[in-house]
């Protein structure tokens, strides 16, 4: 039995195109793998710790083996719990909308907790950076109001897929499946509906081999 962590990065529920398409994947996946555990984490609902001054201070005292306070120990344990939930999963699904050409701030907060040395990546002068989350597949469903295809002249504005693919690769992911729903606004509701349905068909195919 595998554990699949389904991360939702939208507060809009079923009104979210990325969540609706990812939900369709989950439904198809459950039919194929009825015994697998599905864990749903919406970053807007989950009690994600702040990576603020105390947490940053705890990182640099604890990870460097320096004396630290009880408060630092407690806040770092909260960070470790977030990382452990992530790294203990066998498979991943991420539903992420574009906000201001990038990703929602709560997803960035979540990523900043996850990407920690010794937990999701390592570094040595000989080998450089090495991702530690390896051998696991992830499906990323992107949604955005406009279109940013290669050669369009506006592809440089897409910091959404570029960042997610960079950070996933950095922590070790190689088996990355990507589905993009675009445009969800620019072409009107009929075009958005057609693009969403096309994306649903794609993720159902991916569910067969995921």
KAFEN-V378480 format. One record per backbone hydrogen bond with DSSP energy under -0.5 kcal/mol. NH is the residue of the N-H (numbers start at 0). CO is the residue of the C=O. E is the energy in kcal/mol with one decimal. If there is no record, write none. Layout:
BEGIN
{{NH;CO;E} {NH;CO;E}}
END
This chain:
BEGIN
{{3;1;-0.5} {3;36;-3.3} {4;2;-0.5} {4;90;-2.7} {5;3;-0.6} {5;38;-3.5} {6;4;-0.7} {6;92;-3.4} {7;5;-0.6} {7;40;-2.7} {8;6;-0.5} {8;94;-2.5} {14;11;-1.9} {15;12;-1.9} {19;15;-2.3} {20;16;-2.2} {21;17;-2.3} {22;18;-2.9} {23;19;-1.6} {24;20;-1.7} {25;21;-2.4} {26;22;-2.5} {27;23;-2.0} {28;24;-3.1} {29;25;-2.7} {30;26;-1.3} {31;27;-1.3} {32;28;-2.7} {35;32;-1.4} {36;1;-2.5} {38;3;-3.1} {38;36;-0.6} {39;37;-0.5} {40;5;-3.0} {40;38;-0.5} {42;7;-2.3} {42;40;-0.7} {44;41;-1.5} {45;41;-2.6} {47;45;-2.2} {51;49;-1.2} {55;51;-2.8} {56;52;-2.4} {57;53;-2.6} {58;54;-2.2} {59;55;-1.9} {60;56;-1.6} {61;57;-2.8} {62;57;-0.5} {62;58;-1.9} {64;61;-1.6} {65;60;-3.3} {72;68;-2.1} {73;69;-2.3} {74;70;-2.3} {75;71;-2.2} {76;72;-1.7} {77;73;-1.5} {78;74;-1.4} {79;75;-2.5} {80;76;-2.0} {81;77;-1.4} {82;78;-2.1} {83;79;-2.8} {84;80;-2.0} {85;81;-1.6} {86;82;-3.1} {87;83;-1.8} {88;85;-1.4} {89;2;-2.7} {90;2;-1.7} {91;136;-1.7} {92;4;-2.3} {93;138;-2.9} {94;6;-2.6} {95;93;-0.6} {95;140;-2.9} {97;142;-2.0} {98;96;-0.5} {98;101;-1.6} {101;98;-2.4} {106;103;-0.7} {107;103;-1.8} {108;104;-2.2} {109;105;-2.0} {110;106;-2.6} {111;107;-2.4} {112;108;-1.2} {113;109;-1.8} {114;110;-2.5} {115;113;-1.7} {117;120;-3.3} {118;115;-1.7} {119;115;-2.2} {120;115;-1.0} {121;129;-2.6} {123;127;-1.3} {127;123;-3.1} {129;121;-2.5} {131;119;-2.5} {132;119;-0.7} {132;170;-3.1} {133;131;-1.1} {137;174;-2.2} {138;91;-2.2} {139;176;-3.1} {140;93;-3.2} {140;138;-0.5} {141;139;-0.6} {141;178;-2.9} {142;95;-1.5} {143;180;-2.0} {151;148;-1.8} {156;153;-2.0} {157;154;-1.4} {158;100;-2.4} {158;156;-1.5} {162;158;-1.0} {163;159;-2.1} {164;160;-2.6} {165;161;-2.0} {166;162;-2.9} {167;163;-2.5} {168;164;-2.1} {169;165;-2.2} {170;166;-1.7} {171;168;-1.1} {172;167;-2.4} {175;173;-1.5} {176;137;-3.1} {176;174;-0.5} {178;139;-2.4} {180;141;-2.9} {181;179;-0.7} {183;143;-1.4} {184;144;-1.8} {185;144;-2.7} {187;184;-1.5} {191;187;-2.1} {192;188;-2.5} {193;189;-2.0} {194;190;-2.5} {195;191;-2.5} {196;192;-2.3} {197;193;-2.3} {198;194;-2.2} {199;195;-2.0} {200;196;-2.0} {201;197;-1.6} {202;198;-2.4} {203;199;-1.8} {204;200;-1.4} {205;201;-2.0} {206;202;-2.2} {207;203;-0.8} {207;204;-0.7} {208;205;-1.5} {209;205;-0.9}}
END
